[in-house]
């Protein structure tokens, strides 16, 4: 009877969320970055695939091999076929979490900006009739991070915190997103975390997360895990 009860309990446990982590186009500390995802072991399983190899994962034959995509890339080149696969994948509902320099990727592809809800500008850019100068960045600063709504599933149980990180200034955030994180750092844009929908996909974008101090932060780890869980389950 004990064995049968244990079997029933084991069977009832939710399966680990299969996470595809996409990198490429930017160096990073692989050891501490991997440790960020290892800290979620049991709740998620993960596979890291860099661009350009990762493009194949978005076609209809491959996309069922994972449950959630995490972007941590700064890739720029993309073909029309690759664009169409990615649009189709996310428009039909594949959950997405976007980290840090991924808002600097695919700079000339406007639909990517719509998918993730924002864009870092490498050059002067016109959007909706408004001229945006190149965005800015500043490494190795202490960033005060304010939680907009601690009842939101992504930020639930998280109080205001601080990271030693990199800030971006003057980047674009689409109207209508749900603000999750803000900062009053003078070199940063004020909104640094948000969620929204692209088609049927739940999307969370978190601008912080440059390097080891963020990867090893218990608060950042909790934030990322809850972003993955909400993107996948919606709660």
Order of alpha helices (4+ residues) and beta strands (2+ residues): alpha-beta-alpha-beta-beta-alpha-beta-alpha-beta-beta-beta-beta-beta-beta-beta-beta-beta-alpha-alpha
